[in-house]
Protein backbone atom coordinates (compact mmCIF):
# COMPACT_ATOMS: atom_id res chain seq x y z
CA UNK A 1 0.00 0.00 0.00
CA UNK A 2 1.49 3.33 -1.04
CA UNK A 3 1.58 6.42 1.14
CA UNK A 4 -0.65 9.47 1.01
CA UNK A 5 -0.06 13.09 1.94
CA UNK A 6 -2.05 13.78 5.10
CA UNK A 7 -1.09 17.44 5.48
CA UNK A 8 0.59 19.89 3.12
CA UNK A 9 2.61 20.18 1.02
CA UNK A 10 3.40 23.73 2.11
CA UNK A 11 6.19 25.85 0.65
CA UNK A 12 8.25 27.49 3.39
CA UNK A 13 11.41 29.44 4.01
CA UNK A 14 14.31 27.12 4.87
CA UNK A 15 14.69 28.68 8.32
CA UNK A 16 11.04 27.92 9.11
CA UNK A 17 10.99 24.22 8.13
CA UNK A 18 10.80 22.81 11.67
CA UNK A 19 8.20 25.29 12.93
CA UNK A 20 6.00 24.82 9.86
CA UNK A 21 6.16 21.05 10.25
CA UNK A 22 4.91 21.35 13.81
CA UNK A 23 2.05 23.54 12.63
CA UNK A 24 1.06 20.82 10.15
CA UNK A 25 1.03 18.22 12.94
CA UNK A 26 -1.09 20.42 15.16
CA UNK A 27 -3.54 21.03 12.32
CA UNK A 28 -3.80 17.36 11.33
CA UNK A 29 -7.48 16.45 10.66
CA UNK A 30 -9.24 14.52 13.39
CA UNK A 31 -11.80 11.76 12.98
CA UNK A 32 -14.05 12.40 10.05
CA UNK A 33 -11.34 14.31 8.20
CA UNK A 34 -9.02 13.07 5.50
CA UNK A 35 -6.56 11.51 7.92
CA UNK A 36 -7.10 8.79 10.47
CA UNK A 37 -8.21 9.76 13.97
CA UNK A 38 -5.55 10.43 16.58
CA UNK A 39 -6.33 7.10 18.26
CA UNK A 40 -5.30 5.31 15.07
CA UNK A 41 -2.51 7.59 13.88
CA UNK A 42 1.06 7.12 15.04
CA UNK A 43 3.86 9.61 14.51
CA UNK A 44 7.02 7.55 14.28
CA UNK A 45 10.61 7.74 13.14
CA UNK A 46 13.37 5.13 13.40
CA UNK A 47 15.87 6.68 10.99
CA UNK A 48 16.64 9.63 8.76
CA UNK A 49 16.28 8.82 5.07
CA UNK A 50 17.88 11.36 2.74
CA UNK A 51 17.09 10.68 -0.91
CA UNK A 52 19.13 12.73 -3.38
CA UNK A 53 18.52 13.13 -7.08
CA UNK A 54 20.03 15.15 -9.90
CA UNK A 55 16.62 16.17 -11.26
CA UNK A 56 13.02 16.55 -10.10
CA UNK A 57 12.19 13.37 -12.00
CA UNK A 58 14.76 11.32 -10.08
CA UNK A 59 13.62 12.70 -6.73
CA UNK A 60 9.93 12.12 -7.49
CA UNK A 61 10.68 8.54 -8.53
CA UNK A 62 12.54 8.03 -5.26
CA UNK A 63 9.54 9.34 -3.32
CA UNK A 64 7.27 6.82 -5.05
CA UNK A 65 9.51 4.08 -3.66
CA UNK A 66 9.78 5.60 -0.18
CA UNK A 67 6.00 5.84 -0.02
CA UNK A 68 5.89 2.05 0.09
CA UNK A 69 8.48 1.83 2.86
CA UNK A 70 7.43 4.13 5.71
CA UNK A 71 4.66 1.86 7.02
CA UNK A 72 7.23 -0.70 8.19
CA UNK A 73 10.25 1.61 8.35
CA UNK A 74 9.07 5.06 9.46
CA UNK A 75 11.66 7.72 8.67
CA UNK A 76 12.12 11.43 8.61
CA UNK A 77 12.21 11.75 4.83
CA UNK A 78 14.37 14.47 3.30
CA UNK A 79 14.08 14.66 -0.48
CA UNK A 80 16.84 16.62 -2.18
CA UNK A 81 17.04 17.74 -5.81
CA UNK A 82 20.49 19.14 -6.58
CA UNK A 83 21.01 20.82 -9.97
CA UNK A 84 24.21 22.91 -9.62
CA UNK A 85 24.67 23.35 -13.38
CA UNK A 86 21.23 24.90 -14.01
CA UNK A 87 20.55 28.63 -13.70
CA UNK A 88 19.07 30.91 -12.50
CA UNK A 89 19.99 30.06 -8.89
CA UNK A 90 17.06 29.14 -6.67
CA UNK A 91 16.29 27.28 -3.45
CA UNK A 92 12.83 25.96 -2.66
CA UNK A 93 11.74 24.16 0.52
CA UNK A 94 8.48 22.28 1.07
CA UNK A 95 7.08 20.39 4.05
CA UNK A 96 4.36 17.77 4.33
CA UNK A 97 3.18 14.87 6.46
CA UNK A 98 2.96 11.49 4.75
CA UNK A 99 1.12 8.43 6.08
CA UNK A 100 0.90 4.75 5.28
CA UNK A 101 -1.10 1.95 6.86
CA UNK A 102 1.22 -0.39 8.72
CA UNK A 103 0.63 -4.11 8.21
CA UNK A 104 2.49 -4.96 11.43
CA UNK A 105 0.82 -2.73 14.03
CA UNK A 106 -2.48 -1.95 12.22
CA UNK A 107 -1.94 1.74 12.65
CA UNK A 108 -1.60 4.62 10.26
CA UNK A 109 2.10 5.50 10.49
CA UNK A 110 2.87 9.15 9.71
CA UNK A 111 6.23 10.79 9.08
CA UNK A 112 7.77 14.15 8.26
CA UNK A 113 8.55 14.85 4.63
CA UNK A 114 10.90 17.70 3.73
CA UNK A 115 11.61 18.50 0.10
CA UNK A 116 14.57 20.68 -0.91
CA UNK A 117 15.25 21.76 -4.49
CA UNK A 118 18.13 23.97 -5.55
CA UNK A 119 19.69 25.16 -8.79
CA UNK A 120 22.93 26.91 -9.61
CA UNK A 121 25.11 28.18 -6.81
CA UNK A 122 22.28 27.67 -4.30
CA UNK A 123 22.77 23.92 -4.64
CA UNK A 124 26.02 24.32 -2.69
CA UNK A 125 23.90 24.90 0.42
CA UNK A 126 22.01 21.60 0.20
CA UNK A 127 24.37 19.25 2.09
CA UNK A 128 24.63 21.54 5.13
CA UNK A 129 20.91 22.37 5.04
CA UNK A 130 19.98 18.67 4.93
CA UNK A 131 22.39 17.96 7.79
CA UNK A 132 20.71 20.60 9.96
CA UNK A 133 17.34 18.91 9.48
CA UNK A 134 18.33 15.41 10.59
CA UNK A 135 16.49 13.98 13.59
CA UNK A 136 19.16 13.63 16.29
CA UNK A 137 20.43 10.32 17.69
CA UNK A 138 18.99 8.26 14.82
CA UNK A 139 20.75 6.47 11.94
CA UNK A 140 21.21 8.42 8.72
CA UNK A 141 20.68 6.63 5.43
CA UNK A 142 21.60 8.52 2.27
CA UNK A 143 20.07 7.02 -0.85
CA UNK A 144 21.26 8.39 -4.17
CA UNK A 145 19.84 6.05 -6.84
CA UNK A 146 22.13 7.35 -9.59
CA UNK A 147 25.12 8.88 -7.79
CA UNK A 148 27.48 11.11 -9.77
CA UNK A 149 30.66 9.90 -8.11
CA UNK A 150 32.67 12.78 -9.59
CA UNK A 151 30.54 15.51 -7.97
CA UNK A 152 31.76 17.02 -4.71
CA UNK A 153 28.26 17.11 -3.20
CA UNK A 154 28.00 13.33 -3.42
CA UNK A 155 30.84 12.99 -0.92
CA UNK A 156 29.43 15.82 1.23
CA UNK A 157 26.10 13.99 1.55
CA UNK A 158 27.88 10.67 2.12
CA UNK A 159 29.88 12.07 5.05
CA UNK A 160 26.61 12.71 6.90
CA UNK A 161 25.53 9.09 6.65
CA UNK A 162 25.86 5.91 8.64
CA UNK A 163 24.91 4.08 5.45
CA UNK A 164 24.96 5.10 1.78
CA UNK A 165 22.62 3.15 -0.50
CA UNK A 166 23.23 2.91 -4.25
CA UNK A 167 21.93 0.68 -7.03
CA UNK A 168 24.51 -0.66 -9.48
CA UNK A 169 21.91 -2.10 -11.86
CA UNK A 170 22.69 -0.52 -15.23
CA UNK A 171 26.23 0.52 -14.24
CA UNK A 172 29.02 0.31 -16.79
CA UNK A 173 32.37 -1.22 -15.91
CA UNK A 174 33.75 2.28 -15.30
CA UNK A 175 30.82 3.06 -12.98
CA UNK A 176 31.50 -0.10 -11.01
CA UNK A 177 35.16 0.82 -10.64
CA UNK A 178 34.13 4.27 -9.38
CA UNK A 179 31.81 2.59 -6.88
CA UNK A 180 34.63 0.30 -5.72
CA UNK A 181 36.88 3.32 -5.10
CA UNK A 182 34.11 5.04 -3.14
CA UNK A 183 33.48 1.93 -1.02
CA UNK A 184 37.16 1.85 -0.08
CA UNK A 185 37.01 5.54 0.83
CA UNK A 186 33.80 5.03 2.79
CA UNK A 187 35.34 2.18 4.75
CA UNK A 188 38.13 4.48 5.90
CA UNK A 189 35.50 7.03 7.00
CA UNK A 190 33.46 4.42 8.89
CA UNK A 191 30.52 4.60 6.47
CA UNK A 192 28.72 1.43 5.34
CA UNK A 193 27.71 1.11 1.70
CA UNK A 194 24.77 -0.95 0.44
CA UNK A 195 23.97 -1.85 -3.16
CA UNK A 196 20.37 -2.75 -4.01
CA UNK A 197 21.66 -4.77 -6.96
CA UNK A 198 23.58 -6.98 -4.53
CA UNK A 199 20.33 -7.63 -2.67
CA UNK A 200 18.70 -8.78 -5.90
CA UNK A 201 21.46 -11.32 -6.38
CA UNK A 202 20.98 -12.98 -2.98
CA UNK A 203 18.88 -15.98 -4.16
CA UNK A 204 21.26 -16.71 -7.06
CA UNK A 205 24.29 -16.67 -4.79
CA UNK A 206 22.57 -18.85 -2.21
CA UNK A 207 21.48 -21.45 -4.74
CA UNK A 208 24.89 -21.67 -6.37
CA UNK A 209 26.63 -21.98 -3.00
CA UNK A 210 24.29 -24.84 -2.05
CA UNK A 211 25.84 -27.02 -4.74
CA UNK A 212 28.94 -27.30 -2.59
CA UNK A 213 27.27 -28.22 0.67
CA UNK A 214 28.00 -31.84 -0.28
CA UNK A 215 31.55 -33.13 -0.12
CA UNK A 216 31.13 -34.84 -3.51
CA UNK A 217 30.56 -31.50 -5.24
CA UNK A 218 33.05 -29.58 -3.10
CA UNK A 219 35.89 -31.79 -4.32
CA UNK A 220 35.38 -30.40 -7.83
CA UNK A 221 36.22 -26.83 -6.80
CA UNK A 222 39.88 -27.56 -7.41
CA UNK A 223 39.14 -28.56 -11.01
CA UNK A 224 37.45 -25.44 -12.36
CA UNK A 225 38.18 -24.94 -16.05
CA UNK A 226 35.85 -22.03 -16.75
CA UNK A 227 33.22 -19.84 -15.08
CA UNK A 228 30.74 -18.21 -17.44
CA UNK A 229 28.43 -15.45 -16.25
CA UNK A 230 25.77 -14.06 -18.58
CA UNK A 231 23.98 -10.90 -17.57
CA UNK A 232 24.18 -7.15 -17.53
CA UNK A 233 27.68 -5.66 -17.19
CA UNK A 234 27.56 -4.74 -13.50
CA UNK A 235 25.47 -7.74 -12.46
CA UNK A 236 27.80 -10.17 -14.20
CA UNK A 237 30.86 -8.57 -12.64
CA UNK A 238 29.35 -8.63 -9.15
CA UNK A 239 28.49 -12.33 -9.40
CA UNK A 240 31.83 -13.26 -10.93
CA UNK A 241 33.63 -11.12 -8.35
CA UNK A 242 31.72 -12.83 -5.54
CA UNK A 243 32.66 -16.28 -6.80
CA UNK A 244 36.30 -15.32 -7.32
CA UNK A 245 36.61 -13.68 -3.89
CA UNK A 246 35.03 -16.65 -2.12
CA UNK A 247 37.12 -19.18 -4.06
CA UNK A 248 40.36 -17.31 -3.40
CA UNK A 249 39.47 -17.04 0.28
CA UNK A 250 38.79 -20.78 0.54
CA UNK A 251 42.17 -21.68 -0.95
CA UNK A 252 40.76 -22.79 -4.33
CA UNK A 253 42.14 -19.93 -6.41
CA UNK A 254 40.07 -18.84 -9.40
CA UNK A 255 42.31 -17.02 -11.92
CA UNK A 256 40.66 -14.11 -13.74
CA UNK A 257 41.50 -15.62 -17.14
CA UNK A 258 39.14 -18.50 -16.36
CA UNK A 259 36.18 -16.15 -15.92
CA UNK A 260 34.14 -15.34 -19.01
CA UNK A 261 31.67 -12.45 -18.86
CA UNK A 262 28.89 -12.34 -21.46
CA UNK A 263 27.05 -9.03 -21.39
CA UNK A 264 23.36 -9.04 -22.32
CA UNK A 265 23.53 -5.32 -23.07
CA UNK A 266 20.07 -4.72 -21.59
CA UNK A 267 19.44 -1.83 -19.23
CA UNK A 268 18.86 -2.33 -15.54
CA UNK A 269 19.12 -5.59 -13.60
CA UNK A 270 19.49 -8.66 -15.78
CA UNK A 271 20.88 -12.08 -14.93
CA UNK A 272 20.62 -15.11 -17.17
CA UNK A 273 23.07 -17.72 -16.00
CA UNK A 274 26.06 -18.64 -13.87
CA UNK A 275 27.82 -21.78 -15.09
CA UNK A 276 30.95 -23.42 -13.70
CA UNK A 277 32.60 -26.06 -15.86
CA UNK A 278 35.28 -28.36 -14.51
CA UNK A 279 38.39 -29.29 -16.46
CA UNK A 280 37.59 -31.88 -19.12
CA UNK A 281 34.14 -30.39 -19.77
CA UNK A 282 32.11 -33.22 -18.29
CA UNK A 283 31.12 -31.80 -14.93
CA UNK A 284 29.11 -28.58 -14.65
CA UNK A 285 27.20 -26.56 -12.06
CA UNK A 286 24.68 -24.01 -13.29
CA UNK A 287 21.98 -21.60 -12.10
CA UNK A 288 19.79 -20.22 -14.88
CA UNK A 289 17.04 -17.62 -14.60
CA UNK A 290 13.86 -17.39 -16.66
CA UNK A 291 12.08 -14.09 -17.30
CA UNK A 292 9.46 -14.77 -14.61
CA UNK A 293 12.07 -15.19 -11.83
CA UNK A 294 11.95 -18.96 -12.12
CA UNK A 295 15.39 -20.43 -11.41
CA UNK A 296 16.76 -23.76 -12.55
CA UNK A 297 19.71 -25.33 -10.75
CA UNK A 298 21.50 -28.12 -12.59
CA UNK A 299 24.57 -30.15 -11.64
CA UNK A 300 26.17 -32.75 -13.87
CA UNK A 301 28.78 -35.09 -12.42
CA UNK A 302 29.63 -37.79 -14.92
CA UNK A 303 26.45 -39.82 -15.43
CA UNK A 304 24.71 -38.16 -12.47
CA UNK A 305 22.43 -35.18 -13.08
CA UNK A 306 20.65 -33.14 -10.41
CA UNK A 307 18.08 -30.59 -11.54
CA UNK A 308 15.58 -28.45 -9.69
CA UNK A 309 13.24 -25.63 -10.69
CA UNK A 310 12.53 -22.98 -8.07
CA UNK A 311 10.11 -20.07 -8.13
CA UNK A 312 11.75 -17.14 -6.38
CA UNK A 313 10.67 -13.58 -5.77
CA UNK A 314 11.81 -10.57 -7.79
CA UNK A 315 11.82 -7.92 -5.05
CA UNK A 316 11.07 -4.35 -6.04
CA UNK A 317 13.23 -1.39 -5.13
CA UNK A 318 10.93 -0.60 -2.18
CA UNK A 319 11.47 -4.04 -0.59
CA UNK A 320 15.22 -3.87 -1.18
CA UNK A 321 15.42 -0.37 0.31
CA UNK A 322 13.32 -1.37 3.34
CA UNK A 323 15.75 -4.21 4.04
CA UNK A 324 18.75 -1.88 3.86
CA UNK A 325 17.21 0.55 6.37
CA UNK A 326 17.15 -2.22 8.98
CA UNK A 327 20.76 -3.33 8.46
CA UNK A 328 23.72 -2.05 10.44
CA UNK A 329 27.42 -2.38 9.79
CA UNK A 330 29.35 -3.25 6.66
CA UNK A 331 28.90 -6.20 4.32
CA UNK A 332 32.43 -7.55 3.91
CA UNK A 333 31.32 -10.20 1.40
CA UNK A 334 29.82 -7.53 -0.86
CA UNK A 335 32.90 -5.33 -0.57
CA UNK A 336 35.17 -8.21 -1.56
CA UNK A 337 32.90 -9.14 -4.47
CA UNK A 338 32.79 -5.54 -5.71
CA UNK A 339 36.57 -5.15 -5.51
CA UNK A 340 37.17 -8.41 -7.40
CA UNK A 341 34.44 -7.71 -9.97
CA UNK A 342 35.71 -4.22 -10.72
CA UNK A 343 39.14 -5.63 -11.55
CA UNK A 344 37.92 -8.25 -14.03
Phi, psi and omega in degrees: 000127182280169182276170174223154176276119183268336179206139184089200000287152181229125178283134186221166170285143182307323181291342184256012185301310184295315182293323180289327175297317179297323177297322178296320179294319180296324184270007181304135180300143177269191181307137181094347177270201183276343177254167180291159179294161183298333180289342182246358183253134183234121173275122187216153175202126178245350181196164169263129178241109180256114179253122185244136177226160180264006177200163177299325180297317179296317182292320179295321177296322177297320180294326176300320179290312182299328179300339178265003187251327192293338179298324180255341179226074183296132184223155162282115186264123176240110180263127185235126172247115184246114181231073186293341184264007182247129176247162004283159180299142178198152176221122182236135178237141182220143177234151179200167172244126180247146183226150174213140176292130179270131179282341185272319184247003178055041176235163173268108182273128183238144185221160173287142170231123178240128180241125180239129178229131181216145177236159175061214184295338179293338179295339178296338182277347189296315181301315181289325178294315178299320180297324181289344184260001182290137173292127186292153172065023177233152179301151178242118176250123175255120180245114176240096187305323180232074188290132172274094189300339183271359180267138184295330182289338175300313180292325179296319176292320182298323182295340179281345196264152162277328180218134173251129182249127176234180178217106185279000176301126181091356179292148169276175177298321178294320177300318182294323177293322176296320177297319180297320177295320179294320179299320177295318178295318180296323179299320179292333179269359180078025180254131176276147179236131176242147180234115181300330179295327176295322177298322179297330185276356184307309183296328180290320178294318181297315181295319181293320180295330182294337176306323192259019170290332180270143180297325182300317179283324184297330180296340182275355180296333180279357184242026182292126176262323181202144170243126180242124179240124179245122181174189177294157186311302185291320180297315179298318180292322178296314180295314179296320178296321177299312183295318180296314182298318180290322178294314180299321181294326183280351181099352176262085186299138177243098180298144182300327182292348178267001181258126180244119179258126178244109184276132177282338179077358181278154181281153175075193182290130176205124175226133179246315182197152172230115186232129176245123181247130180277160180304138184098341173081359184272332185250128183222154174228128187216143168237124183235140183248134172269170184297333184266022180070017172278131181247140173244126173256137184213125177238134178236117177235097184061239180274352181271135178227126174247132180218142180209140178248128186232133174268116181244169181274155172245085187297142176281173181300324181297317179294318180296318179293318178301320178297318183293328180297328183276345183280156173224152179083178182269158174251096185294329179293317177297315182300319179293320179295317179297314180299314180293318181294324180292337182270352183291000000 
